[in-house]
Amino acid sequence: MKSRPSSAPQHEPSRLVHGDCVPVMQSLAAGSIDLVFADPPYNLQLGGELLRPNQTRVDGVEEAWDKFSDFAAYDVFSRTWLAAARRVLKDDGTLWVIGTYHNVFRLGSILQDLGYWILNDVIWRKTNPMPNFRGTRFQNAHETLIWASKHRQSRYCFNYEAMKNLNEGLQMRSDWHLPICGGPERLRDAGGAKAHPTQKPEALLHRVILSSTRPGEVVLDPFFGSGTTGVVAKRLGRRWIGIERDPGYVRLAETRIAAVWDDPDAALVATPAKRQAPRVPFGWLIERGLLRPGVRLFDLTRRHSATVRADGTLIGENHLGRHLGSIHQVGAAMQGLPACNGWTFWHFEENGAVKPIDVLREQVRTEMPA
């Protein structure tokens, strides 16, 4: 979709800062951050302890940092840190914030009031959610992420092809089916209790960071907690800044991040867009003998077909008339449309298999010098 070269200062080191997020963000240079991922307190407003049917106690979020006196106090808190985050974002930077029904609607309103432009809301549908033990409401099986750019006019980064590749060639949707953090990934203290009550799965941060940053760019997490953002950012070759005020969580995150493999190969974490790939005219496929004059191309439904000519143009005929031109022009004309991506519209048959001509373009690209 939209793209921009990385302009993050190359000397900016990855680091964990022990302190409160607002004054720390105010100490950072304005316009120095490419991506903010925030997992703020949800203000869950839990009342009393929750027991399972077998009378064992549910290990929920009971920490003081999640408690606010009322909605007005939570709104002041949210507006203050969101404003500080917007100041440090680059003009083309974006922010992701996650929440539940307890807080996400308030966050969305404040985001818009501050001038952010909402790009998507993404539903994280948990494949293994906690049951509703009391049976008084629907099972709460999802959380919501809001993805927003700093301005409506921002030329934000979206690695569309990377998300499509991650989804086995299908366009990535805005509902993500992922498990909650568990198993070996879930950090626990010496007594076996959760080391952090709201630890997010690394898979969730992988999608967030891979989708909206490039290697070398800076990811800021103002509520760093157990350090999941730093772990994934380091693994993906992004630089990161984590802010955390709880000394226990700081020690936990430092130990966890230190164990992550450092300095990944840039070629393995880069996700270049197709528009950045070398241009390959359709005629080159004819020159190389990958398609020969006279070969019939067709769309997936075989409703439309056209013949390849020696100069790389197509000729086709249907009820709309006789059409001659490029793969894009003929594809559009035969459908009666103003435009068409001929690389994905036209297909050929090889050894009984139907393939888009785009696979031949990629074959040519692999033969081109880097």
N, C-alpha and C positions, 0 to 999 in steps of 0.2 A: 504494500500500500504506500505509505509515506516513508521517506527515507532521509537520512542526513548523515554526514560523516561524523565520526566521534570527535568531539572537541574537548573531552575531559583532560585536565592537566595531567601529563604523564608522571609527574612527581608526586601526585596525591597518593599517600600510602593507605593500605587497608589497616584499620585499627578499631579497637573496642574502647569506648570512652565511658568511664564510670561517672555517672552524673544524671541530672534531670534533663529530659529531652529538650525542653524549651530553651533554657540558657545555653545548652551546648549547641543547638541549631543556630541560635543567635550569634554564636562565636564563629560559625562557618562563613566562608565567603558567599555572598549572594550569587546565585546563578552558577553554582559549582557542582550540582548533583544531577545525574541523568535520570535516576529512578528512585522514588521513595516507596518502600513497602512498609505498611504500618498495620500492626496487630494490636490495637489499643485495648485498654480495659473495656469490657462490654457493658458494665453497669447492670449485671444480671438480676439484681433485686431478688435474690433467693431468700426464701423465708423458711427457717427451720431446717433440720436435717432430713435427708431423704434416705429411705430404707428400701432395699430390695424385698421381694416377697419372702425370702428366707431370713429376713430381719438383719442382714448384713448392711453396713452403712455404705452409701455411694460416695466415692471420693470426688467431690465436686470442687467448684471454684469458691473458696471461702476467704481468700487473702484480702487484706485491707486495701490493696491497690485497686481492687475492683469495686469498691464501695464509695458511693457518693450520696450526699445528703438528700438531693432531689434532682429532678431533670434539669432545672436551671443551672445548678452547679456543674452537672455533666456537660451541658451545652457550653458553658464558659471554658471549661477544660478543653473541649473538643475544638472550639473556635481558635483558642490560643495556639495549640500545637499545629493545627492545620494551616494557620496563617504563617507560622514559623517555617513549616515545611515548604509552603509555596514560595517563600522568599529565597530559599536555597536552591530550588529547582531551576534548571536552565529553561529558557523560553520554550524549547522543544521537548522538555522533560515531561514525565508522567508520574502519577501517583496511584498506587493500589492500596486500598484499605479494606479490611475484612471485618465483618460483624454478623450479628444475628438480629432477629426481630426486636430484641431489646434496644438496639442502638443504631442499626444501619440506616433507618429512615431519617433519624435526626442528623446523622453524619452526611447523608446525601443532600439534605436541605442546606446545611452549613457549607458544604463544598460549593454549591451553586451560588450561595450568597457571597462567598469569597472570590468568585471569578473563575473557579475551575470549570472545565467543560467535560461533562461525563461522556465517555466513549462507549462503555459497556457496563452492564452489571452481569457478573458471572456467578452462576449457582454452583457451589461445590456440594454435590449430592454425595453424602457419605454412604459407602457400600456396607459399612458395619456400624450404624449409629447406635447410641445408647437407647434402650427402650424407655417408654414413658411408664414408669413403675406404678404410678398412682392411677393410671387409666382415666385421667380427667381431661386430657387433650390429645390431639393428634401427636404421633411420634415426631419429635423434632429432628428431621433427618438431613438438614442442609444448613449451610451458611452462605452468606452473600458477600462477594467481593465487588467493589466498585473500582473501575479503571477510569481515570480522568487525566486529561492533559491540563497544562498550566493555563493555556488560553484556548479559545475556540479556533484561533488561527495557527496553533502550534503544528509544526511539521514533525509530529511524533514518530517514534520508531515502532514499527509493527512487523515482526518477522513472520509474515504470512506463510511462506513456503516451509519454514521450520515447523510451524504448528501443523501444517498439512502433512508433512513427513512424519511427525510424531504420531499422527492419527491414521497411519497406513494409507496415505494418499487421499484421504477425505478431508474436506474443509473442517477445521476445528470449530465446534459449536460452543455456545456460551453456557452449557451445562456440563460440568466435569464430574465424572464418576470416579472417586478416589476414596480409599479407606482412611479412617482416622489413624493417627499415629499409634502404633502398637508394636508388639514383638520386640526384637532386638533394637529397633530404632528408638523405642520409648525409653527415655532416660529415667532411672530410678535411684532413690537414695539407698543407704545401707540397710534400711528396714524394708525395702521393697516397694515403698510408696512412690508415686509419681514425683520426679524431681521438679517438674514444672507442670502446673495443672492444664495449661492451654498450649502445650507444645504442638506445633503444626507439622504435618508430614512433609518430608523433603520433596516428594513428588509434586506437591502443590506449589512450592517455591520454584521448582525446576520449570514449570510451565510459565509462571509469572516472569521470571528473570530471562528465560530463553525467548519469550515472546516479545519483550519490549526493551531489550538492551543488546549492545554489541560487546564483544570482548574488549577489555580495557576500560569500559565505562564504569561509573561509580554508582553503587547502590547504597542507599541510606535506609537503615531501619531504626526508627526512634524508640521502639519498644523491643529491644533485642532479645530479652528473655534467655532462652537456652541456646540461642545462636544459630537457629536453622538457616536464616537468611545468609549469614556469613559462610556457613558450611557449603551451601549450594553455589553462592557467588564465587567462592574460591575455586570450587570444582569446575565451574564454567568459565574461568579466566576473567571474571569481572573483579574490579576492586570494590571494597565495601567499607562502610562506616557503621558501627553498631553503637547505640547509646542505651545504657542500662543502669538503673540506680540501685538495684539490689545487689550487694556484694556477693551473695551466694550464687546468684544467676551469672554474675560476671565470671566467677571462677569456673562454673560449669561450662559456659560458652568458650572460655579460653582453652580449656582442656580438650573440648570437643573439636574445635577448629584446628588446633595444633596437630591433630591426628589426620587431617585431610591432606591428600596428595597435592603438592604445590606445583605451580608453573605448568599447567596443561598445555599440550601442543595446540597452538593457535588454529591450525588447520582442522583440528577435531572439534573445536568449540565454536568456530565461526559459522554463521548461517547466512551466507550471501543470498540476496533476492535474485530471482531469475532475470530481472531487468538489468542487473549488474553483470550478467554473464556476457561473453563475447557474442556479437551479432552474427547470426548465420542466415543468409538469404536462402529461400527455398531452392533456388536454382543450384546451389552448391550440392544438394542431394542428387540432382540429376547428373552433374559433372562427375561426381564420384561413383556413379553407377548404383547408388543405394535405391534409387527409383529410376525406371527407364521410361522414355517417351512411349505413350500408349497405355500405360498402367492406369487402371480405373481406381479412383479414390471414392469413398462413400462416407456418409455419417453413420453413427452407431445404429440407427433405425433402418439404414439402407433406403431411406426415402429419397435422398438426394445423392447423385453421383456425378463425377466429372472426370475428364481424361487429362493426363499429364502431357504437356507439350515440351519440346526440346529446350525451349528458352525459359522454362520454369514457370510458365503461366498455365492456367487450367482452362478448359472449355467444357461447358455443361449446358444442358437444355432441359427445361421443364415447362409447366403450364404458364410460368411467368415470362418465358422467352428464352433466347439463346444468350449465354453469358460467357464472356472472355475477360480474363484478368488474373490478378494475383490470387493466392489461396484465400486471402481475406476478402477480397472483392467478390469473388465468385461465391464463396460461402454465404456472404451477406445477401447477395442478389437472389440466390436460389431460395432463400428463406423469406425474402421480402423484408429484410431488416436493415437498419442503417449501418450496422457494423457486425463483425464476426471475427473471433480469434481462430484463424484457419489451422493453426498448429494443433489445437485440441479438437476442432470440429471434424477435420478430415482424417480418415483411417485407411489402412491398406491391409491386405491379407498376406500372411507369410506362413507357409507350412500349416495351413488350416487355422492359424491364430490371427485374430483381428487386433491390430495395434494402431495407436495414434501416430501420425507422422512426426510428432514431437519427440518420439524415442530416437528417430534418426537424426534429428537436430542435436540431441544430447550426445549421440555417438560421434558426430563431427566435432563437437566441442571438446571431447576427451582427446581428440587427435591434435588439437591446437596447442601451441606453446603457451605456457603459463605466463 
